[in-house]
């Protein structure tokens, strides 16, 4: 009697990640196929270099394979975990490529520009908190589309493909979310102390 095997393409993300950790070649291929667009999309958005983005995508999947056992679903989805790895690797690659030396006489001016004061940190932290709260208030599908576009640098077409929705729907979700965010953050009732 033939044994029944659940179709690999229908396995949940976490199951594929667990299978990747075991070294199952079929699960590893399915895992890469499922996430390659998102991972490559983040890498190309950050680097702008297709060859470097391919290298980063490969490094991302290697790192996922090595660290699959430490993935914690309470801290985010597999997609979020992978795209964060890709983003961090891409940023590291960009930093490593910077070879333009800074002349010693220009260093003081450069440091004055990038030095952040405690006041700047406090304002940035407050703005960041307000932005996170505003995004959390959005309907889930709009919030996802906005984060995919704004943080992960995905195009509307990539979002449509990822979410399996029409392109127009993806564009509408992003546009609507941006409008709601703009209104929420510009609202005088959002907690400002001025009257």
RABEL-V501292 format. One record per residue. N is the residue number from 0. OMEGA is omega in degrees with one decimal (* if undefined). NEAR is the number of other C-alpha atoms within 8 Angstrom. Layout:
n=N omega=OMEGA near=NEAR
n=N omega=OMEGA near=NEAR
This chain:
n=0 omega=-177.7 near=2
n=1 omega=179.6 near=3
n=2 omega=178.7 near=4
n=3 omega=176.2 near=4
n=4 omega=179.4 near=4
n=5 omega=179.3 near=6
n=6 omega=-175.9 near=6
n=7 omega=-176.5 near=9
n=8 omega=-179.4 near=5
n=9 omega=178.9 near=6
n=10 omega=175.1 near=9
n=11 omega=-178.9 near=6
n=12 omega=-177.5 near=8
n=13 omega=178.8 near=8
n=14 omega=177.1 near=8
n=15 omega=178.8 near=14
n=16 omega=177.5 near=12
n=17 omega=177.9 near=10
n=18 omega=177.3 near=11
n=19 omega=-179.1 near=14
n=20 omega=-179.5 near=12
n=21 omega=179.4 near=6
n=22 omega=177.5 near=8
n=23 omega=-174.7 near=9
n=24 omega=-179.3 near=7
n=25 omega=178.5 near=7
n=26 omega=178.6 near=12
n=27 omega=179.0 near=12
n=28 omega=179.3 near=8
n=29 omega=179.7 near=11
n=30 omega=-178.9 near=12
n=31 omega=-179.8 near=9
n=32 omega=-178.0 near=8
n=33 omega=-171.5 near=7
n=34 omega=-172.9 near=9
n=35 omega=-179.9 near=9
n=36 omega=-178.5 near=9
n=37 omega=-178.1 near=11
n=38 omega=179.0 near=13
n=39 omega=179.7 near=13
n=40 omega=178.1 near=11
n=41 omega=-177.6 near=14
n=42 omega=-179.0 near=17
n=43 omega=178.8 near=12
n=44 omega=-178.3 near=10
n=45 omega=-172.9 near=10
n=46 omega=-175.3 near=12
n=47 omega=-176.6 near=8
n=48 omega=-176.1 near=7
n=49 omega=-179.2 near=8
n=50 omega=178.1 near=6
n=51 omega=179.0 near=10
n=52 omega=176.6 near=14
n=53 omega=178.2 near=10
n=54 omega=179.9 near=8
n=55 omega=178.3 near=13
n=56 omega=179.1 near=13
n=57 omega=178.3 near=8
n=58 omega=179.5 near=9
n=59 omega=-178.9 near=13
n=60 omega=175.5 near=10
n=61 omega=179.6 near=8
n=62 omega=177.9 near=8
n=63 omega=179.5 near=9
n=64 omega=-178.6 near=10
n=65 omega=-173.0 near=8
n=66 omega=-178.2 near=9
n=67 omega=-176.6 near=11
n=68 omega=-179.8 near=7
n=69 omega=177.5 near=5
n=70 omega=-179.6 near=8
n=71 omega=-176.2 near=6
n=72 omega=178.1 near=8
n=73 omega=-177.6 near=5
n=74 omega=178.0 near=5
n=75 omega=-179.3 near=8
n=76 omega=176.2 near=8
n=77 omega=179.0 near=11
n=78 omega=179.6 near=8
n=79 omega=179.7 near=8
n=80 omega=-178.6 near=10
n=81 omega=-177.8 near=12
n=82 omega=174.6 near=12
n=83 omega=176.0 near=8
n=84 omega=-179.4 near=9
n=85 omega=-180.0 near=15
n=86 omega=-179.9 near=12
n=87 omega=177.4 near=8
n=88 omega=179.8 near=11
n=89 omega=178.1 near=13
n=90 omega=177.9 near=10
n=91 omega=-180.0 near=8
n=92 omega=178.3 near=8
n=93 omega=179.6 near=9
n=94 omega=-178.9 near=7
n=95 omega=-178.7 near=7
n=96 omega=-178.8 near=6
n=97 omega=-178.9 near=6
n=98 omega=-179.1 near=5
n=99 omega=179.7 near=4
n=100 omega=177.4 near=4
n=101 omega=178.4 near=6
n=102 omega=-178.1 near=6
n=103 omega=-178.6 near=6
n=104 omega=178.3 near=5
n=105 omega=-174.2 near=8
n=106 omega=-179.8 near=9
n=107 omega=179.2 near=8
n=108 omega=179.4 near=7
n=109 omega=179.7 near=8
n=110 omega=177.3 near=8
n=111 omega=-178.6 near=7
n=112 omega=-173.8 near=6
n=113 omega=179.8 near=6
n=114 omega=-179.6 near=6
n=115 omega=179.9 near=6
n=116 omega=175.7 near=6
n=117 omega=178.4 near=6
n=118 omega=178.4 near=6
n=119 omega=178.2 near=8
n=120 omega=-178.7 near=9
n=121 omega=178.5 near=8
n=122 omega=179.5 near=8
n=123 omega=-179.9 near=8
n=124 omega=178.9 near=8
n=125 omega=179.2 near=8
n=126 omega=179.3 near=8
n=127 omega=178.5 near=8
n=128 omega=179.1 near=8
n=129 omega=179.8 near=9
n=130 omega=178.5 near=10
n=131 omega=179.9 near=8
n=132 omega=179.9 near=8
n=133 omega=178.0 near=11
n=134 omega=180.0 near=9
n=135 omega=179.6 near=8
n=136 omega=-179.1 near=6
n=137 omega=170.2 near=10
n=138 omega=-172.5 near=7
n=139 omega=-176.4 near=6
n=140 omega=177.1 near=7
n=141 omega=178.9 near=12
n=142 omega=178.9 near=12
n=143 omega=-178.7 near=8
n=144 omega=-179.7 near=12
n=145 omega=179.9 near=13
n=146 omega=178.9 near=9
n=147 omega=-179.3 near=11
n=148 omega=-172.9 near=13
n=149 omega=-176.6 near=8
n=150 omega=-176.1 near=7
n=151 omega=174.8 near=12
n=152 omega=-179.1 near=11
n=153 omega=176.1 near=14
n=154 omega=177.6 near=7
n=155 omega=178.8 near=11
n=156 omega=177.8 near=9
n=157 omega=178.4 near=9
n=158 omega=178.8 near=14
n=159 omega=179.4 near=13
n=160 omega=-176.7 near=10
n=161 omega=-177.4 near=8
n=162 omega=-178.3 near=6
n=163 omega=178.2 near=6
n=164 omega=176.4 near=9
n=165 omega=-179.8 near=8
n=166 omega=180.0 near=11
n=167 omega=178.6 near=6
n=168 omega=178.0 near=9
n=169 omega=179.3 near=14
n=170 omega=180.0 near=9
n=171 omega=179.3 near=8
n=172 omega=-179.4 near=12
n=173 omega=-177.9 near=13
n=174 omega=179.7 near=8
n=175 omega=179.2 near=9
n=176 omega=179.2 near=12
n=177 omega=178.9 near=9
n=178 omega=179.4 near=8
n=179 omega=179.3 near=9
n=180 omega=179.3 near=11
n=181 omega=-179.8 near=8
n=182 omega=-179.5 near=8
n=183 omega=-176.4 near=9
n=184 omega=179.6 near=10
n=185 omega=-176.7 near=7
n=186 omega=178.6 near=7
n=187 omega=-178.6 near=6
n=188 omega=-173.7 near=5
n=189 omega=176.5 near=8
n=190 omega=177.7 near=5
n=191 omega=-177.1 near=6
n=192 omega=180.0 near=4
n=193 omega=-179.1 near=3
n=194 omega=* near=2
